[in-house]
Amino acid sequence: MTTDIRTQFSRLYRSEPRVFRAPGRVNLIGEHTDYNEGFVMPAALEFSTHAAIAHAEGRNVEVFSTNFEEKITFDLDEADPRPRGHWSDYVRGVALMLERAGHRLRGGRMVIEGGVPIGSGLSSSAALEVATGSALLANSGIEIGLTELALLCQKAENEFVGAHTGVMDQFIACYGRAEHALLLDCRSLDTKLLPLPKGIRLVICDSKVRHQLAAGEYNVRRAECERAVRELQRFIPGLRSLRDLSIAELERFSPSLDPVLLRRCRHVVTENARVLAGASALESGDLRKFGRLMIASHRSLRDDYEVSCRELDLLVEIALAAGHTNGAVHGARMTGGGFGGSTVNFVDERFALEFAEIVAKEYKRLSGITGAVYICTAADGAGEEALVQAGV
């Protein structure tokens, strides 16, 4: 891909660019906990978005998307930019937040190529944001820390694009490490690298279902959590977020909560506990325990948080049935915001290809949908692609 984007850039602008990449991610466990200041465990993937850039005079940024075959231009000095409900909002939003943070950017020409399947739940948006931010900063001769970059990219998605996501996606796009998952405390931003077991593959099954209500329902879930905190503050003064709620407190005050809010709280509280237990399981090499936690996470997302769908449930059922006889499938769960997208499966390498074939065939037979299955390993986070990788 790096070669292709350099070639495309040279054809468009007749100059040699610098190229930056940022990966998609899969979340192994810890869903909808990040915006509740809780714990998550993502891993970066080989799927990446690339951004090629070269300096241009003035303060205009011209961006061509190879995926949409469309070019847009925006002025960094525009007084009051507004989102357009367009792919370019992610690029414009990142530039805007960098500027507002005091990083004066130079004009440039960009070509962007997204290699993260859109709508799959693998965070194509964060990959685009982090690749864009990395390119714009380097083009302007500005260096900032990865944490600041992640937070500004999250701010772009929250305040400009209008999706009220937590920081997990942008953070793992910046801090991913090959062959590792990352335990992230979304309040303190403390991290711990967790080596993934040898001989295990992350097999991602894309349902190819893209429910239109996903973005709106994501914001609804976040608002429900915030409302639950406000209600619980009557009994627990100083409660800052659901991160601080214990299972005992939830049980004690559950009669005072709306039943829907109770289910949302129960998911977040138990999911945080599952993430920490999962980290211990990985450190001790207890794959069976980690797999049980993944399955419990899916059930909680399905029943308490109500963000799964028929197709995701079907993929999990097929995966667990496929590994029942040989024990080669350690765990399966939906991953991402929900209402479509993908599942993630912990599968022995020796069984991965057969597993992929079984799931694809059975999913097609039972749902009528042709899905996609990707056999993955954990990859590194964002960085600049060296020129030699393009064969130049």
C-alpha positions as a printed NumPy array, in Angstrom:
array([[  0.   ,   0.   ,   0.   ],
       [  2.835,   2.401,   0.778],
       [  4.136,   2.037,  -2.765],
       [  0.666,   2.607,  -4.192],
       [  0.028,   5.761,  -2.183],
       [  3.426,   7.217,  -3.087],
       [  2.716,   6.523,  -6.747],
       [ -0.732,   8.071,  -6.498],
       [  0.673,  11.12 ,  -4.76 ],
       [  3.4  ,  11.586,  -7.379],
       [  0.867,  11.357, -10.175],
       [ -1.366,  13.966,  -8.566],
       [  1.219,  16.425,  -7.29 ],
       [  4.498,  15.561,  -9.05 ],
       [  6.464,  15.5  ,  -5.807],
       [  7.68 ,  12.958,  -3.268],
       [  5.642,  12.761,  -0.035],
       [  6.287,  11.574,   3.467],
       [  3.938,   8.738,   4.404],
       [  2.397,   8.051,   7.797],
       [  0.294,   5.128,   8.933],
       [ -2.022,   4.392,  11.823],
       [ -3.621,   1.006,  12.518],
       [ -7.127,  -0.15 ,  13.138],
       [ -7.759,  -2.064,  16.307],
       [ -9.702,  -4.891,  17.814],
       [-10.835,  -4.722,  21.412],
       [-10.268,  -8.068,  23.098],
       [-12.396,  -7.227,  26.12 ],
       [-13.727,  -4.06 ,  27.762],
       [-16.526,  -2.709,  25.583],
       [-18.328,   0.585,  26.304],
       [-16.181,   1.069,  29.397],
       [-13.802,   3.671,  27.973],
       [-16.217,   6.61 ,  28.137],
       [-17.084,   5.495,  31.669],
       [-13.437,   6.026,  32.7  ],
       [-12.949,   2.285,  32.994],
       [-10.587,  -0.359,  31.658],
       [-10.129,  -1.685,  28.13 ],
       [ -7.839,  -4.179,  26.413],
       [ -7.359,  -3.405,  22.711],
       [ -4.724,  -4.589,  20.247],
       [ -3.608,  -2.78 ,  17.093],
       [ -4.023,  -4.635,  13.79 ],
       [ -2.174,  -4.895,  10.506],
       [ -5.032,  -3.057,   8.808],
       [ -3.876,   0.56 ,   8.498],
       [ -4.761,   3.93 ,   7.05 ],
       [ -1.937,   5.731,   5.238],
       [ -1.593,   9.484,   4.801],
       [  0.931,  10.889,   2.305],
       [  1.746,  14.565,   2.607],
       [  3.967,  17.279,   1.152],
       [  4.251,  20.961,   1.953],
       [  2.258,  23.568,   0.02 ],
       [  2.463,  27.344,   0.247],
       [ -0.226,  29.172,   2.159],
       [ -2.689,  27.787,   4.655],
       [ -4.831,  25.559,   2.479],
       [ -4.861,  21.786,   2.881],
       [ -5.884,  19.739,  -0.154],
       [ -6.847,  16.131,   0.514],
       [ -7.553,  13.338,  -1.952],
       [ -9.185,  10.114,  -0.73 ],
       [ -8.354,   7.063,  -2.817],
       [-11.244,   5.177,  -1.215],
       [-13.866,   7.729,  -2.243],
       [-11.958,   9.047,  -5.278],
       [-12.748,  12.545,  -4.123],
       [-10.724,  15.677,  -3.442],
       [-11.537,  18.369,  -0.893],
       [ -9.764,  21.58 ,   0.133],
       [-10.083,  23.522,   3.359],
       [ -8.553,  26.716,   4.704],
       [ -6.79 ,  26.467,   8.046],
       [ -7.745,  30.104,   8.652],
       [-11.481,  29.531,   8.15 ],
       [-13.195,  31.351,  11.012],
       [-15.931,  28.903,  11.96 ],
       [-15.675,  25.551,  10.159],
       [-18.703,  23.287,  10.356],
       [-18.984,  19.523,   9.856],
       [-20.529,  18.361,   6.596],
       [-21.456,  14.791,   7.465],
       [-18.67 ,  13.742,   5.104],
       [-15.482,  11.656,   5.353],
       [-13.472,  14.866,   5.289],
       [-14.899,  15.869,   8.692],
       [-12.391,  13.548,  10.347],
       [ -9.488,  15.261,   8.573],
       [-10.827,  18.78 ,   9.077],
       [-11.667,  18.08 ,  12.71 ],
       [ -8.149,  16.884,  13.516],
       [ -6.597,  19.943,  11.865],
       [ -8.98 ,  22.199,  13.793],
       [ -8.184,  20.64 ,  17.18 ],
       [ -4.436,  20.791,  16.527],
       [ -4.767,  24.479,  15.704],
       [ -6.913,  25.196,  18.759],
       [ -4.28 ,  23.479,  20.906],
       [ -1.745,  26.032,  19.684],
       [ -0.053,  23.998,  16.96 ],
       [  0.064,  26.27 ,  13.916],
       [ -0.039,  24.066,  10.86 ],
       [  1.373,  24.644,   7.402],
       [ -0.576,  24.152,   4.223],
       [ -0.144,  20.861,   2.46 ],
       [ -1.296,  18.37 ,  -0.107],
       [ -2.417,  14.958,   1.123],
       [ -3.459,  11.614,  -0.244],
       [ -5.265,   9.303,   2.165],
       [ -5.816,   5.593,   1.668],
       [ -7.819,   3.654,   4.202],
       [ -7.054,  -0.021,   4.668],
       [ -9.296,  -0.59 ,   7.69 ],
       [-12.665,  -2.049,   6.647],
       [-15.213,   0.736,   7.131],
       [-18.093,  -0.079,   9.456],
       [-16.489,  -3.316,  10.613],
       [-16.027,  -2.157,  14.203],
       [-12.237,  -2.045,  13.765],
       [-12.023,   1.73 ,  14.205],
       [-11.334,   3.043,  10.737],
       [-12.18 ,   6.529,  12.043],
       [ -9.418,   6.6  ,  14.694],
       [ -6.905,   5.229,  12.178],
       [ -7.818,   8.068,   9.81 ],
       [ -7.58 ,  10.667,  12.575],
       [ -4.213,   9.533,  13.917],
       [ -2.672,   9.127,  10.454],
       [ -3.933,  12.601,   9.524],
       [ -2.676,  14.176,  12.734],
       [  0.739,  12.543,  12.389],
       [  1.068,  13.778,   8.807],
       [ -0.099,  17.344,   9.491],
       [  2.241,  17.722,  12.46 ],
       [  5.282,  16.346,  10.634],
       [  4.531,  18.53 ,   7.622],
       [  4.588,  21.525,   9.956],
       [  7.758,  20.531,  11.789],
       [  5.863,  20.064,  15.057],
       [  6.489,  17.278,  17.555],
       [  3.993,  16.391,  20.271],
       [  3.583,  13.399,  22.546],
       [  1.482,  10.431,  21.509],
       [ -0.932,  10.953,  24.394],
       [ -1.634,  14.529,  23.316],
       [ -2.124,  13.366,  19.744],
       [ -4.584,  10.675,  20.853],
       [ -6.554,  13.105,  23.009],
       [ -6.763,  15.733,  20.273],
       [ -7.928,  13.134,  17.758],
       [-10.574,  11.977,  20.212],
       [-11.631,  15.601,  20.671],
       [-12.007,  15.953,  16.906],
       [-14.374,  12.999,  16.819],
       [-16.317,  14.16 ,  19.884],
       [-16.608,  17.876,  19.181],
       [-16.42 ,  18.183,  15.391],
       [-17.64 ,  14.885,  13.952],
       [-20.176,  14.494,  16.747],
       [-19.499,  10.902,  17.862],
       [-19.058,  10.785,  21.63 ],
       [-16.404,   8.075,  21.716],
       [-13.932,   7.359,  24.481],
       [-10.179,   7.554,  24.054],
       [ -9.459,   3.853,  23.512],
       [ -9.434,   3.817,  19.707],
       [ -7.099,   6.761,  19.24 ],
       [ -4.886,   5.6  ,  22.101],
       [ -4.255,   2.105,  20.725],
       [ -3.707,   3.588,  17.246],
       [ -0.836,   5.555,  18.812],
       [  0.527,   3.07 ,  21.346],
       [ -0.044,  -0.368,  19.805],
       [  2.764,  -2.929,  20.019],
       [  3.259,  -6.009,  17.858],
       [  2.326,  -9.287,  19.584],
       [  0.82 ,  -7.425,  22.534],
       [ -2.507,  -6.246,  23.822],
       [ -2.678,  -3.038,  25.837],
       [ -4.377,  -2.724,  29.207],
       [ -5.511,   0.902,  29.362],
       [ -6.95 ,   2.746,  32.335],
       [ -9.146,   5.303,  30.588],
       [ -9.119,   7.642,  33.576],
       [ -5.42 ,   7.866,  34.395],
       [ -4.263,   6.783,  30.91 ],
       [ -1.867,   4.384,  32.603],
       [ -1.012,   1.432,  30.386],
       [  0.421,  -2.039,  30.648],
       [  1.564,  -4.153,  27.707],
       [  0.305,  -7.718,  27.831],
       [  2.122, -10.266,  25.648],
       [ -0.348, -12.337,  23.665],
       [  0.128, -16.107,  23.882],
       [  2.301, -17.748,  21.266],
       [  0.375, -19.828,  18.774],
       [ -2.815, -17.782,  19.098],
       [ -4.435, -15.834,  16.279],
       [ -6.975, -13.057,  16.564],
       [ -9.608, -14.107,  14.058],
       [-12.018, -11.323,  13.207],
       [-15.357, -12.165,  11.637],
       [-17.046,  -9.241,   9.908],
       [-20.812,  -9.693,   9.809],
       [-21.058,  -7.155,   6.965],
       [-24.06 ,  -5.749,   8.817],
       [-24.029,  -1.96 ,   9.046],
       [-27.042,  -0.836,  11.05 ],
       [-27.778,   2.852,  10.574],
       [-28.847,   3.289,  14.187],
       [-25.381,   2.401,  15.526],
       [-23.995,   5.948,  15.878],
       [-27.16 ,   7.315,  17.455],
       [-27.549,   4.395,  19.835],
       [-23.895,   4.735,  20.869],
       [-24.623,   8.285,  22.005],
       [-27.803,   7.085,  23.725],
       [-25.833,   4.516,  25.728],
       [-23.342,   7.135,  26.812],
       [-26.164,   9.459,  27.893],
       [-27.793,   6.603,  29.833],
       [-24.58 ,   6.005,  31.739],
       [-24.287,   9.688,  32.583],
       [-27.907,   9.718,  33.78 ],
       [-27.275,   6.669,  35.935],
       [-24.337,   8.426,  37.588],
       [-26.523,  11.441,  38.376],
       [-29.195,   9.232,  39.939],
       [-26.664,   7.264,  41.977],
       [-25.031,  10.452,  43.26 ],
       [-28.094,  10.888,  45.477],
       [-26.887,   7.849,  47.432],
       [-23.156,   7.931,  46.733],
       [-21.977,  11.565,  46.981],
       [-18.853,  12.19 ,  44.949],
       [-19.474,   9.34 ,  42.52 ],
       [-17.615,  10.498,  39.43 ],
       [-18.388,   7.783,  36.914],
       [-19.54 ,   4.187,  36.705],
       [-15.868,   3.271,  37.018],
       [-16.191,   4.058,  40.733],
       [-19.303,   1.956,  41.311],
       [-18.785,  -1.392,  43.029],
       [-20.91 ,  -4.465,  42.437],
       [-22.016,  -4.345,  46.096],
       [-23.135,  -0.721,  45.745],
       [-24.99 ,  -1.504,  42.548],
       [-26.858,  -4.333,  44.257],
       [-27.655,  -2.153,  47.251],
       [-29.1  ,   0.739,  45.27 ],
       [-30.544,  -1.19 ,  42.324],
       [-34.168,  -0.841,  43.537],
       [-33.827,   2.93 ,  43.114],
       [-32.647,   2.738,  39.501],
       [-34.707,   2.628,  36.36 ],
       [-34.51 ,  -1.002,  35.084],
       [-32.818,   0.053,  31.845],
       [-30.207,   2.097,  33.689],
       [-29.65 ,  -0.811,  36.067],
       [-28.786,  -3.079,  33.154],
       [-26.414,  -0.502,  31.681],
       [-24.662,  -0.095,  35.041],
       [-24.419,  -3.842,  35.547],
       [-22.663,  -4.259,  32.217],
       [-20.121,  -1.516,  32.888],
       [-19.326,  -2.631,  36.442],
       [-18.954,  -6.314,  35.544],
       [-17.083,  -5.545,  32.316],
       [-14.448,  -3.548,  34.185],
       [-13.991,  -6.528,  36.493],
       [-13.683,  -8.83 ,  33.478],
       [-10.953,  -6.678,  31.926],
       [ -8.813,  -6.796,  35.059],
       [ -9.414, -10.523,  35.455],
       [ -8.561, -10.967,  31.775],
       [ -5.249,  -9.171,  32.204],
       [ -4.34 , -11.523,  35.038],
       [ -5.392, -14.5  ,  32.945],
       [ -3.154, -13.477,  30.056],
       [ -0.217, -12.859,  32.377],
       [ -0.593, -16.331,  33.855],
       [ -1.242, -17.978,  30.489],
       [ -4.739, -19.122,  31.475],
       [ -6.409, -19.102,  28.055],
       [ -9.417, -21.041,  29.265],
       [-10.209, -18.365,  31.83 ],
       [ -9.656, -15.566,  29.322],
       [-11.995, -17.285,  26.897],
       [-14.722, -17.612,  29.53 ],
       [-14.41 , -13.899,  30.237],
       [-14.784, -13.088,  26.519],
       [-17.97 , -15.148,  26.324],
       [-19.357, -13.521,  29.473],
       [-18.555, -10.116,  27.987],
       [-20.572, -10.922,  24.874],
       [-23.565, -12.056,  26.895],
       [-23.447,  -8.883,  28.953],
       [-23.264,  -6.725,  25.832],
       [-26.174,  -8.663,  24.355],
       [-28.455,  -8.764,  27.391],
       [-27.549,  -5.827,  29.65 ],
       [-26.123,  -3.244,  27.265],
       [-28.284,  -4.356,  24.325],
       [-25.809,  -3.453,  21.585],
       [-25.466,  -6.806,  19.873],
       [-27.645,  -8.014,  16.989],
       [-28.81 , -11.323,  15.532],
       [-25.876, -11.592,  13.157],
       [-23.21 , -10.967,  15.819],
       [-24.855, -13.486,  18.143],
       [-24.914, -16.002,  15.308],
       [-21.2  , -15.53 ,  14.604],
       [-20.369, -16.138,  18.266],
       [-22.535, -19.261,  18.348],
       [-20.899, -20.632,  15.194],
       [-17.411, -19.906,  16.54 ],
       [-17.991, -21.661,  19.854],
       [-19.582, -24.647,  18.132],
       [-16.631, -24.886,  15.732],
       [-14.158, -25.151,  18.583],
       [-16.264, -27.366,  20.824],
       [-14.748, -30.683,  19.746],
       [-11.061, -29.736,  19.652],
       [-10.821, -26.904,  22.185],
       [ -9.003, -24.702,  19.678],
       [-11.399, -21.742,  20.05 ],
       [-10.766, -20.215,  23.447],
       [-13.236, -17.35 ,  23.332],
       [-15.51 , -15.284,  21.108],
       [-17.361, -12.008,  21.487],
       [-18.652,  -9.023,  19.582],
       [-16.177,  -6.165,  19.374],
       [-16.7  ,  -2.462,  18.741],
       [-19.746,  -0.294,  19.29 ],
       [-22.244,  -2.942,  18.24 ],
       [-25.426,  -3.221,  16.131],
       [-23.315,  -4.871,  13.44 ],
       [-19.625,  -4.948,  12.712],
       [-17.398,  -7.78 ,  13.861],
       [-16.631, -10.459,  16.396],
       [-13.185, -11.303,  17.731],
       [-12.094, -14.873,  18.399],
       [ -9.093, -16.314,  20.252],
       [ -8.114, -19.291,  18.077],
       [ -5.169, -21.693,  18.033],
       [ -2.969, -20.977,  15.016],
       [ -3.154, -24.622,  13.9  ],
       [ -6.937, -24.339,  13.558],
       [ -7.221, -20.763,  12.272],
       [ -7.604, -21.485,   8.549],
       [-10.101, -24.289,   9.092],
       [-11.964, -22.116,  11.583],
       [-12.193, -19.263,   9.086],
       [-13.626, -21.603,   6.458],
       [-16.172, -23.099,   8.859],
       [-17.406, -19.728,  10.083],
       [-17.676, -18.236,   6.6  ],
       [-19.615, -21.249,   5.301],
       [-21.96 , -21.571,   8.265],
       [-22.639, -17.847,   8.509],
       [-23.579, -17.744,   4.834],
       [-25.817, -20.804,   5.223],
       [-27.634, -19.565,   8.304],
       [-27.867, -15.838,   7.599],
       [-27.736, -15.593,   3.82 ],
       [-24.971, -12.996,   4.207],
       [-21.467, -13.334,   2.823],
       [-19.256, -12.173,   5.661],
       [-15.503, -11.719,   5.782],
       [-12.977, -13.447,   8.052],
       [ -9.529, -12.046,   8.818],
       [ -6.755, -13.988,  10.545],
       [ -4.684, -11.38 ,  12.38 ],
       [ -1.847, -10.771,  14.776],
       [ -1.288,  -7.694,  16.919],
       [  0.668,  -4.89 ,  15.187],
       [  2.576,  -1.721,  16.027],
       [  0.971,   1.675,  16.481],
       [  1.28 ,   4.808,  14.347],
       [  4.493,   5.883,  12.688],
       [  6.199,   7.123,   9.562],
       [  6.794,   4.662,   6.743],
       [ 10.4  ,   4.606,   5.587],
       [ 11.051,   5.373,   1.947],
       [ 12.849,   2.064,   1.429],
       [  9.603,   0.2  ,   2.13 ],
       [  8.235,   1.591,  -1.096],
       [ 11.066,   0.031,  -3.072],
       [ 12.469,   3.481,  -3.892]])
